[in-house]
Every structure is written in C-alpha cells, then in structure tokens.
Amino acid sequence: QVQLVESGGGLVQAGDSLRLSCAASGRTYSNYYHVAWFRQAPGKEREFVAAIRWSDRSTFYVDSVKGRFTISGDNAKNTVYLQMNSLKPDDTAVYYCAGKYNSITYYRAQVYNFWGQGTQVTVSS
C-alpha cells in the first residue's frame, strides 16, 4: 500500500550535479517522522547519506556529503529531494529513499519501515 518511487539518477562526470526525487503514494510524508536517503555501492554495506525530520524540517548528513548534498521536502507534491552537487566518483552507488513512523535514531537503516526501489548514480572520473 505504501510506495516510494525514486527517480533522477544517471551517469555524470565528476563535478556535475544531480537531483534525486522520491515520491510517496498511499500515505503523505506528513505522517512520517523521518525520511532519509541511503546508498549502497557494490560490495559495500548500505550507508546513511541524509535525513529530514518532517515535523520541523531539521536535516542531518553524513560527513562526506556535508556542504555538497541537500535534502528537502515538499508537502504539496508528496516528494522528497536530494540535491547532489560537486559529485565525486566515491558517490557512485544505488540511492534509496526510506521513511519511518518511529522516532528512533535516523541514521540506522534497520529502523526504517518503507523503502524505495533505488536509483543508480554513477560518477565517472
């Protein structure tokens, strides 16, 4: 019933920008406590990237993307965005959006209830 649909991934060169989108269906984002982006590169564990606390729009980022990535949300469009600037080859991964109803620590993938299918981001060097 709850579905998160991601889009916006692609193949870019180092230094380029991309904007990822995650549209919710079945339930609006106002019902979530946290919405987040995670990423997973081949052979590596899923990594926290960014999160937004919906009640006050507070945002959180992994150190490696601070100053380059921005997470935001649009209630009217039921969409969460991840603006990615100054992309690096190390950013190459499948990016997933996720949501949860609980208030448990935002950076742990295990506490999220709903996940998108993922969108591929590839950054060439």
For each residue, the residues with C-beta under 8 A, 3 or more apart:
1: 26 27
2: 24 25 26 27 99 113 114
3: 24 25 26
4: 22 23 24 25 97 98 99 114 115 116 117
5: 22 23 24 25 116 117
6: 9 20 21 22 95 96 97 116 117 118 119
7: 20 21 23 119
8: 18 19 20 21 119
9: 6 18 20 95 119 120 121 122
10: 18 120 121 122
11: 122 124
12: 16 17 18 87 121 122 123 124
13: 16 123 124
14: 87 88 89 123 124 125
15: 86 87
16: 12 13 87 123
17: 12 83 84 85 86 87
18: 8 9 10 12 84 87 121
19: 8 81 82 83 84
20: 6 7 8 9 37 81 82 84 95 97 119 121
21: 6 7 8 79 80 81
22: 4 5 6 35 37 79 80 81 82 97 116
23: 4 5 7 77 78 79
24: 2 3 4 5 27 28 29 78 79 80 99
25: 2 3 4 5 78
26: 1 2 3
27: 1 2 24 31 32
28: 24 31 75 78
29: 24 32 35 54 73 75 78 80 99
30: 54 75
31: 27 28 101
32: 27 29 35 54 99 100 101
33: 53 54 55 100 101 102 103
34: 51 52 53 54 99 100 103 106 112
35: 22 29 32 51 52 54 71 73 80 97 98 99
36: 48 49 50 51 52 71 97 98 99 106 107 112
37: 20 22 49 50 51 71 80 82 95 96 97 98
38: 46 47 48 49 95 96 97 98 109
39: 46 47 49 91 93 94 95 96 121
40: 44 45 46 47 93 94 96 118
41: 44 47 92 93 94
42:
43:
44: 40 41 47 93
45: 40
46: 38 39 40 96 109
47: 38 39 40 41 44 62 93
48: 36 38 51 62 106 107 108 109
49: 36 37 38 39 61 62 65 69 82 95
50: 36 37 59 60 61 62 65 69 70 71 82
51: 34 35 36 37 48 59 60 71 106 107
52: 34 35 36 57 58 59 60 71 72 73 80
53: 33 34 56 57 58 59 60 106
54: 29 30 32 33 34 35 57 73
55: 33
56: 53
57: 52 53 54 72 73
58: 52 53
59: 50 51 52 53 70 71 72
60: 50 51 52 53 106 107
61: 49 50 65 66 69 71
62: 47 48 49 50 65 66 107
63: 66
64: 90
65: 49 50 61 62 68 69 84 91
66: 61 62 63 69
67:
68: 65 84 85 86 87
69: 49 50 61 65 66 82 83 84 85
70: 50 59 81 82 83 85
71: 35 36 37 50 51 52 59 61 80 81 82 83
72: 52 57 59 80 81 83
73: 29 35 52 54 57 79 80 81
74: 77 78 79 80 81
75: 28 29 30 78
76:
77: 23 74
78: 23 24 25 28 29 74 75
79: 21 22 23 24 73 74
80: 21 22 24 29 35 37 52 71 72 73 74 97
81: 19 20 21 22 70 71 72 73 74
82: 19 20 22 37 49 50 69 70 71 95 97
83: 17 19 69 70 71 72
84: 17 18 19 20 65 68 69 87 91 121
85: 17 68 69 70
86: 15 17 68
87: 12 14 15 16 17 18 68 84 91 121 123
88: 14 91 123
89: 14 92 123 124 125
90: 64 123
91: 39 65 84 87 88 121 123
92: 41 89 121 122 123
93: 39 40 41 44 47 121
94: 39 40 41 118 119 120 121
95: 6 9 20 37 38 39 49 82 118 119 120 121
96: 6 37 38 39 40 46 115 116 117 118
97: 4 6 20 22 35 36 37 38 80 82 115 116
98: 4 35 36 37 38 109 112 113 114 115 116
99: 2 4 24 29 32 34 35 36 112 113 114
100: 32 33 34 104 111 112 113 114
101: 31 32 33 113
102: 33 111 113
103: 33 34
104: 100 108 111
105: 108 111
106: 34 36 48 51 53 60
107: 36 48 51 60 62
108: 48 104 105 111
109: 38 46 48 98 112
110:
111: 100 102 104 105 108
112: 34 36 98 99 100 109 115
113: 2 98 99 100 101 102
114: 2 4 98 99 100
115: 4 96 97 98 112
116: 4 5 6 22 96 97 98 119
117: 4 5 6 96
118: 6 40 94 95 96
119: 6 7 8 9 20 94 95 116
120: 9 10 94 95
121: 9 10 12 18 20 39 84 87 91 92 93 94 95
122: 9 10 11 12 92
123: 12 13 14 16 87 88 89 90 91 92
124: 11 12 13 14 89
125: 14 89
